[in-house]
Structures are given as C-alpha cells and as structure tokens.
C-alpha cells in the first residue's frame, strides 16, 4: 500500500470559516493515518494557537508551526511536548538587525519555540496573541529577555521608514522577509531564517518518514503557503485569491467550508 504525506494550512484551508473542522474531515484524517500515511498541520500560528485543532484531529503527527520555524512533536496526551526541531535565526545576528531598526518600529513581536517577546502587541494589526502556560511572556525587554535563537519576528514599521528598513534587511543574507504590505498605515513585515518555511519543514518530515516525493500533498490559501503549493500535489484552495491559485499546481474543487482538502486527497488517491 502506498504511503502519502500531507502538509496542510489551517485558516481558510483545513478550517471552516467559523474556525471548526467538520466531522467528515476528522474521520477521513483518522482513517488516512490508520492506513499508514501522514497528515501534518503546517500553520503560521504558533503551536499553542494550533493545538486545539491538532487535538480535534486526534492523530499523533508532528506539527509544523510558526510558518516552519519549528516542528513540535507531542506525547500521547496531545499536551506534553516531546521534542522540538528548530529552524531558527542566529541570536547575535538577529539582535544586530533589531538594534539597527528598532527606532523604525511601531510595534513588534519575536518568538522562540516557548517564549514571546513583544512591544505594543495590540498594535500589531494581523496577529492574535495565543497565551499559554507553556509559553513565557516578555513585554518590552527584548534586549535582556531574549537569550536564545528566535524562530520568527513580526515588525510593524512606520511607513516613512519602509524603504530604509528593507535596505538594512538586505544585509542580513541568512534571513528572509515576507512583506504583507501596508496595514493600518504601517508596513507589516515577517522575518525568519532562510532555513524556515512550511515547505522546507515538510521536506524534512518527508525524508524522516521516507515518503516518495511524488506522494506529497500541500494545501494552502496565502502567500506564506507558497512552497506547500509547489510540492508535486501542491494545491491552492478554490477560496484563495486568484494570484495564490496561480502559484499552485492544482486547485481544490470544493472550498474550505465544504471539506475541500479531503475531497481533493480522495480524488487523487482514487486515481492512483
């Protein structure tokens, strides 16, 4: 029997618009895994913001979180972290970037696998703070509290500094940047290591599980899902914007509110 590996985004992909997962999807995923394949959440959310959905699926799989900044594996209770694989930024290099640009920042947040470091979090326009007892919180003290390599950083840059920030960032060749554009009058930038992405983390798991490349699925609906969309069965949701759909090899027949992910997997596997 062939084995498959699926990497799937959460919001507007696996999740319905009301942030739930249907019983049909849960049952399909559990049978899919029971038959020897792998179904992996690959989210931009931190692990604690994705864990409720991980528990809902009820399968013991790794979780790719923070846009591929780390892979978390859990014990049988779905709560206790067993291991963390990091794809992080060098701390010294990151602090150099931060010190060069901190006067440009309206707000920021920096993550390690188990900590948050932030300034005026409520002014970061497109993130939700997922507080958790396993995650330590540090407000406006990054230069003393950040003592390990970060896996992700969100910078909200004053509009007048946008070009200057980008010019400085180019000097840091080990880092990459997602430019989410101007939000509420400020540039929203997301920085991470060039070693970190959902697709690279999925490739790491593909090699670990010894899955043929041609049996890999990836699903997403946003720019941060780009390299999930370029695996052999890289698939954009039909509810994604047209420019995202054009990046993918395939587009689902059904949207996220109608089990589009499992419909596409079932369709492809039935033809193999």
N, C-alpha and C positions, 0 to 999 in steps of 0.2 A: 504494500500500500504506500502511495506517495505521501510524503510529509510536506506541509506548507508552513510558511511564516508570514504572519500578517502584522503590520505596524499601522496603528490607526489613531488619528487625532480624535480629540473628544468633542469640543464645542462645535456645533453645526456640522458634525461628521457622524460620530457614533451616537452622540446625544441628540435627542429631540430638542426642539426649540424651548421646551419647558424644563430642560436640563434633567431629563429622565432617560432611562434605557428601557425599551419595551421587553416584555416577557419573551416575545419571539426571538429577539436578538440574544437575550441571556441563554435561552435554551439551545439555540444554534451554536453559540460560542462554547458552551459546556460540552456539547457532543463533538464539536470540532477538535477540542483539546483532548477529549477522551479517546479519540481516534488517532492520537499521536502527533497532531500538529500544534503550532504555537500561535497564540493570539496575544499581542502585546500593545498595551496603551502607549502612545507616543504623543505626549501633550506638551504644550508650552507652559502649562500650570506647574507650580511646584508640587512635589509628591503629596503633600498634605491636602492640597486642593483637588487632587485626582483620586485619593484613596477611597473615598466613598463609592466611586464608580468601579474601582478595582474590586472592592468587596461585593458590590452588586453583581458583577460578572461571576464571582465565586470560583475563579480558576487561578491556580498558583503559577503565575507567569511573572517574569521581570516587568518593571515599569520604567519606561523612558520618560523622564520629567525635565522641566525647565529647558525645553527645546533641545534636548540631547546633552545638556550639561552634566547629567548624571543618570545612571541606571540603578534603580533600587530593587532589591530582592527581599521578600518578607518570609517570616516563619509561617507555619500553618494557621496561626491565628489571624492572619491578614493585617496585623497591627505592628508586630515587632520587626524591626529592620534587621535582616540577616547580613546583608552586605551592600556596599555602595561602590560602584565603579564610576570614577570621576573623569571628566574631560574638561579640565579647568584652565584658568588663566594664572600665569605666574603672579604671585602677590606683589613682588617688588616692581615688576613691570606695570601691573595694574595701578599701584599707588602713584607711580610716576605720571601715568595718564590722568589720574584723578587730580593730582596736585596741579597739573598744567591747566586743567579745565574747570576746577571747582568754582571759580568766580563766574562762570558762564551758566551755572546750573540753577534753575528754579527749584528743582527737587530731584531726588534720586533714590534708587534702592539697589542694593547689592546683595546677592545671595551666595552663601556657601551651602553645601548639602543640608546642614542642620542649623543655619542661622540667617537672620535678616539684619541688614544694616541700612538705615534709611534716613532721609531728611524730608519733612513735609510730605509724607506718604499720600495724604489725602489730595495733594495737588498733582500726583501722577495720574494722568487722565484715563488710562485704559486698563488698569490692573486692580484686582481685588486682593486685599491683604488676607491671607489664609493663616490665621493664628493657630498655633498647635502647641501642646505641652512638650512635644519633642523638638521644637524649634525655638531657639533663643532670639529675643528681640533687642535691637540696639538702635536707639534714636540719636542721630546727630553726633556720633562719636567714632566715626569710621576709622580715624587715624590711630585710635587706641584699641578699639574692639575687634577690628578685622585682623586676625592673626593667622589665617590660612588662605590658601588659594580660593578665589571666588569662582563660581561656575556661571555667573550671569550678572549683568548690570543694566539697569534702565536709567537713562539720563533724560531729563526734561530740560532742554536748553532754551534760554531766551532767544527769541527769533533773531535779534541783531547779531548773535554770536554763531549762527548756524554754519556759515561758511568757514569761520575760523576754527570751530570745533572739528569739522570734517578735515581741514588741512592738518591739524595736530594729530588727529586719529590715524591718518595715513602713515605716520612714522612708526606706528605700532603694528608691525607686519605679522605678528603672531595672533592678532585679534581680528575679528570680523564684526561688521555692523549691519544691523537691519535698520533702515530708515523708514519709520512708519508715517513720515510726513508731518505736517503742522496740525496739531490737535489743540484746540482752545487757545490758539495764538502762540504755541510753543512747539519746538521741534521735539519729537519723540524718537529717541534712538535706543536701540537694544544691542549691547556689546556682549561678545562671548569669545571663547577660544576658536581658532580655525579648526581645531580638532573636534568641536562640538556641533552636532546637528542631529536632528531626528534620524536622518538617513544614515549618517555615519554610525550612530548608536545601533541602528537596526542591522547594519552590516556586521558590526561587532558580534551581535547575537546570532546572525546567520552563520558566521564561522564557528561560533561556540556550539551551536546546535547541529552543525553540519547539514544545512539545508541547501539544496541546489539553488543557484541564483535564479534559475527560471521559475522557481516555485515561491517567489517572494511577492507579496502584495503590499502596497502602501496606499493609504487613503487620507485625504485632507481637503481643506477648503480655503487656505490662506497662504500668504507668501512664506511664512515660516514652515510650511509643509513642503516646500519646493522639492527637496531631494527625496521625500517619500513618493512624490509624483513621478520620479524618474527611474524607479526600480522597474523590473520587467512588467509587473502589473500595477504600475503607478496610476492611481485613479483619483480624479477630482470628483467631488460631489456635484450633482447636477444643480444644487442650490448655491454653488460657489459662483463668484463673479466670472464673467466670460474670460477675462485675462488670465485667471487662475486655471480655468478649464483648458486653455490653450497650452499650458505648461505640461499637462499630463498626457500619458499615453492613452488613457481611457477616461470616460465619464460615466458615472452610475446612471442606471435607468430610473431609479427612484431617489427621492431626496432623503434628508436625514430624518424627516418625520414619518417616513414610510419604510424604515429598515433598509435603506439603500446600500449599506455596506454588506450586509449578509446576502442580500439579493444578488449583488454582483459576484461575491465569492462563490455562491451556489451555482450561478450561471456558468462561470469559468470552469469550475471543477467538474461540472456535469459534462462539459465538452472534452475534458482531458481523459 
